[in-house]
Structure formats: structure tokens, C-alpha cells
Amino acid sequence: MTIDRRTILGAAIALPVAARAATVQGGETPTAWPPREHFRLWPGRPPGSPATLPAYAPSMHGRPGTRELWLRGVAEPVVGVFRPARPNGIAVLSIPGGGYGFVSIENEGIDVAKALNPAGITVFALAYRLPGEGWAQRQDVPLQDAQRAMRLIRANAARYGIDPAKLGVCGFSAGGHLAGSVTVAHDDRVYAPLDTADRQSARPAFTGLVYPVTNIGTMSHRGSRDNLAGPNAEDAVYARYDIPARVTTQTPPVFLAHSIDDGTVPVDQSLDMIAACRRMKVPVEAHLFENGGHGWGALHSPADSSRRTWTDSFIRWIGERR
């Protein structure tokens, strides 16, 4: 039986990250992760670590020809670095989706680098921790990782050949919710500062949201809501992570892409974000496609489909930021 991401969305680690990439459930040869150049987010155990860390469980999913790597059990979150041949100083932290139940690191991380690197954009792909795997303050765990990633990238901007003022985010599905969270909640104190890197701002210069979950308080994507906060979270938790409700006049510019026929995350989630940006006069551009469903990432759409053009539009839009 073929399992795709739409059906899924609803022990301590002893090996180093690079060594773990060689073992995947089912014995299938995996896509390489992490890439040779990568960095850990936390110098020791991440915030809120349980006594027994989740067991790392990468696996391959999808139909023949579009197989992709998913991650679970991320106890040691890392950021993969993908450098372009001719960097232009712009950088994007790519945040994969997976309903907060897995990390779609290939389709919405590695492939994003393949699409954006030729335009000179340096891509950082985030393999973040999953909130339902035993961490304390589970609803804040992904945001902890996203904030820390943004700060570490900025602190080391010279090493990566990027302009720290031109670092944005791009998130997909539940990763879109996380990208939206770091956009509106970049100053929320969700972990105690560790070092000088944490003096850096986590605010993105621009934000891309691709078929995003934007409000976990609704029933439109119950899986993301329950995986992030638990099924019985207090209303205040849902309010904190209602992205459109937290848009202000200081929110960075927003780019959205969504299929109108998306049966997993309704297009209304993007429409709500568009309306919030318009109310607050935040620059916003949106590309709504007639069909395509959910989970098409950067490269999974047919080459002749209109959806395949979203990365070109995103690149152009980024170039228009001043």
C-alpha cells in the first residue's frame, strides 16, 4: 500500500547526526540528510528535554518517482546549509511541514534549495523538533527551534556570505504555521538565552507561506492543532498561535501560494492571512491556483503546471524587497 502525506497529516540518540542519516526504516536507501554543511541549534540538550529523548526515525514515503524523506524523533535539531554557486546575499530559512507529526525535509527543505540556489539565494533547511514527542511546553518547541535558527544564522552571516538584513523564511503547511509564528512571535520569550547569538533578532525580513496553516484554533486542520498544542489546550495557547490575529503594522512583507482545491489545509487559511495583512497595510502578494491539492512543495508539481511557477514568483518578489 502506498502511503502519502495526506493520509498521515491528521530512546536516547547515541549516534552523531551525520551517522544517523545512513539508517532509514524499512532498509530503503535514503536521501542524504543532513548535508555535509550543517549546524546544531543547541549546544547541549534542547530546552524542555525529556529524560529519554525520542528515537530518531527517518523514513521514505511517496509514490515511485516522487519518494521523499520524512523525519520523526528529532532529538537533535539541525539546520542544513545549501549555498548557491553565485550568492547574492539573500537567504531563506526553509521550514518543512508535516502536520507537526513529521518533518517533510526533502520536498519542503532540500528541494527548496534546489529551486532557489540558482537565483543566488542561500537556503537553510530546518529539521525541527516535533511537539508531541515528550518535550515540556510542547506548543513552544517548534518556535524555540525556529527562533534559535534565525539568530544563529544572523550571528554567523559573514561565514555564510549573506546579508543579515536579507534573511527571510519560507514555510509549508504546518511549517507555514511555524514560519508565520516566527514572523509574528519572533520576540516571544520561549527559551532562556544561551549565548551572544541570542542577542540577534529572530524577525524575518520577509515571509513566504505555502499552503499554510495559519490558525490552529480552528477545526480546519485539527491534526496540526492537536499535534502542536494537544487536543485540550487552553484558549490562550490557541490565541498565541493565531497568526492572522497577531499581524501588526510592523509585520514583514508576506507572500502566499495555495491551491483552491486543497482538501488538507483549506485555502481560507491563506485568505485569512491576506485579509489580516490588508487590514494592517502589510505588503502582501498571493498566488492562488485552481487545482493541485496539498503538499506540492518546490518541485513535485508537473513541469508544465502553473503551480510550478510559484518559486519563480517568490524569487522575483524577494528581489523587489528594499
N, C-alpha and C positions, 0 to 999 in steps of 0.2 A: 504494500500500500504506500502511495506517495503522500507525504505529509508536507504541506506548505505552511507559511507563516500565518495565514488567515485562520487555520484551524487551531493554532497554538495561542494566538493572542489573547483570547479571552483568558570532613576530616581535615584536618590541617594540611596545608600545602608545603611539601618539603623541597620540591624541585624549584630551581630558578625559573623565571618566566620563559626565557628562551628555550630551555629544555622541555618545558611542558608542551610547547607547540607541536612536538612530534607525536603526541598521543591523542587520538580522537576516538570517541565512542564508535563501536562497530568496526574498527580496524581500517576504515577508509583513509586514504592519503588526504590530508587536509590542505587547505590553503595556508600558506605560511603566515603565522602570527605569533608574536609581534614581529614587525620588520626589524632589520638589523639595527636601525637607529630608533631608539625609543627611550622613554624615561618613566620611572615610577613616580607616583604622585606623593606618596607618604614615606618618610624615612624609616619608620617602624610600622607597627600595626596601625591600620586606619582608625579613625575615630569610631567609637562605639563597637569595637570588635567583640564578637562573642568568644567564649572560652575555647570553643572548637570552631575553627574557620571553615567556611563552606569548601567542598571539594571541587576543584577545577574540572569542568565538564564541557569541553568544546565538542561540537558535532556538526556534520554536514547535512544540509537539507535542500529540498527543492527538486524540480524535475530535471531530467537529463539535459545537459547543455546550460542549465542555469543553477547548478548546485552552488551553495554558498555556506560559509562558515558562520555558525552561531556560537555564542559563548554563554555559559552559565557557571556559577561557582566562582565568580571573580573576587577572590580574596585580596589580590594584589593589583589594584587598578593601574593601568599603564596608558601612556599616550604614544601612539606610533607616529613617527615623523616621516613625511613624504615631501622631498624637496624637488622643485622644478629645475630643469636644465638652465633656465634663464629667469631667476627670481626677480619680481618687480616690487618686492617689499610688502605686498598684501598677503595676509594669512587668514585661514579659516580653521576653527576647531569644529570638526565634523562629529556630530553626536548621533549614533545609530539608534533605531527604535527596537521594538520587541515587546511592547506592552508592559515594560518594567518586569518581564518574566524571563527575557533573554536579551542578548545584545547582538544585533544583526551587523556584525563588524565588517563583513565583506561587501554586501550590497550597499550599505549606507555609511561606509567608512573608507575601506580600501578603494572601492570603485569611485568614490567621490574624488579621491586624489587623482585617479586616472583621468577623470574628466576635467579637473581644474588645474592640474600641474602644467599642461601645455600652454595655458594662458599666463604662466608665470606666478601662479598663486601657490604658496606653501600650505600644505594641508597637514593638520594634526588630527588623528583619529582617536577618539576617546573610548576606551574599554572600561566602563564604569561599573561600580558595584550595584547589585540588584537588591532592592529594599527588603524583600521577603525572605532573605537568606540568613536571618538571625541577628542583624545589626540593631543596636539601640537607636532610638529616634529614627525609625526606618524611613519616614517621609522625607527626611533631610539628607539621607545618604547620597542619592544621585547629585543633589545640588552641592554637597560638600566636594565631591569629585570634580564637578564642572567648574566651580569657583577656583579650586586649587589649580586645576589645569590652566585656566586663563591667567592666573597670577604667575605660575611658573614659566609659561611661555613668554609673558611680558618681561619677567626678570632676566630671561636669557635671550632676549630679542637679538642682541648683537651676534650671539653664537649661531642663530638660525638665519641671519641675514634678512630680518623683517623689521618693519616699522611698527613699534608697539601701538601706535595710534591707528593702525590699519588692520587690527586683529578683530575679526568678526566670528560669528558662529553660524552653523547650519545644522538643523536638526530634523529628524524624520519620525513621524508617527509619535510614539511616546518619547522618542529622542527630540522631537519637535516641542513637546511639552517641557522637556528639560532645557532645551535651548531658550524657550520662552521664559522659563523660570530664572535662568541666569541673566536674561535680559531685564526683567522687572524686579528681580530679587538679588541682584549682584552685591548689594550692601547688607543683606540679611546676615546676621552673625550665626552661622550654623556649625562652626567649629572654632576652637581656640587657635589663634595664630601660633605658628611654629617657628618661623624664621623671617628673614628680611624679605623673602619673596611675597609673604602675606601682607606686606605694605602696598603691594601693587593693586591697582583696580582690577576687578573681575568684570567690569562693564564692557560688553562688546561694542565695537564701533558700528556694526550693522548686524542684522539678524535675518537669516533665511529659515523659513518654516515650510516643510514639505509634507503634505497630508498630515498636519499636526493635530494632536490632541491639545486643546488649549484650556479646557476647563474640566478637571476631574470630578467636580461636584455634580455634573450632570450624569444621566444614565446612558449617554451616547457612546461611551466606551468604558463600560464597567470594569473590564479586565485591567486597564491601566489604573483606574481609580483604586480598585481593591489591592492590586499588587504594590502600589506606591504607599498608600496610607492605611490599608486594611479596610475590611468591609464596614467597620463600626467606628470609624474615626470621628472626632468631634467636628462640628461645623466649622470651627475656626481653622482647622487644618485645610479643609477644602477651600475656604476663603483665601488662605495664604497662597494657594496654588491655582487660583482662578486667574489665569494670565490676562485676559482682556480687562478684567476689573481693576488690575493694577497698572495698566498703561497710563502714563502721565505725559505731560508736555516735554519731559526730559528723556523719554524712551527713545532709543536709537532707531534709525530707519528700518523698516520691515519689508521683506519680500516673501510672498507666499505662492505655493503651487499645490494644486489639489485637483483630483478628478471629481466631477459632479456625481458620478455613479458610484463613488466609494461606499461600499457596504460595510466597511470595518470602522472607519472614522468618518462620520458624515461631514460633508462639505460645510455644514453650518458652523463647525468649529473654526474654520478659516473665515467664514463670513462674519462671525462674531469678532474676530481679531481685526478684520478690515474696518468694521464699524467703530471699534474702540480707537483705532488709530486715527480715523477721520474725526471722531469727536475731539481728540486731543491734538489734532493738527500735526500728527506724526507722519512723515513721509512714508507712503506705503504703495507697493506695487503687487498686483496679484495676477496669476495665470491660472485660469480655471479651464480644465479640459473636459470635453463632453464625456469621454469614457476612459477606462484604464484601470478602474478599481483601485486597489491599495498595494503598496509595497514595491513600486517600480524603481525606486532608488535612482541611481545616476545612469545606469547602463542597461537595465533589464527591459526597457521598452523596445519594441521593434525600431530599427534604424529609421524607418520612414514614417513613424508616428509623430504627431505633434508634441506628445509628452517628452520625446527625446530632446526637444529644443530647450527645455527649461534651464539646463545648465548654461547654454549659450546666453540666454536672457539674464540669468543670475550673474554671469561674468560681466556682461555689459552694464548691468545695474550697479554692481560693485564699483566699476570704473567711473561711474557718474557721481559717486560719493565724494564730497570735498571736505 
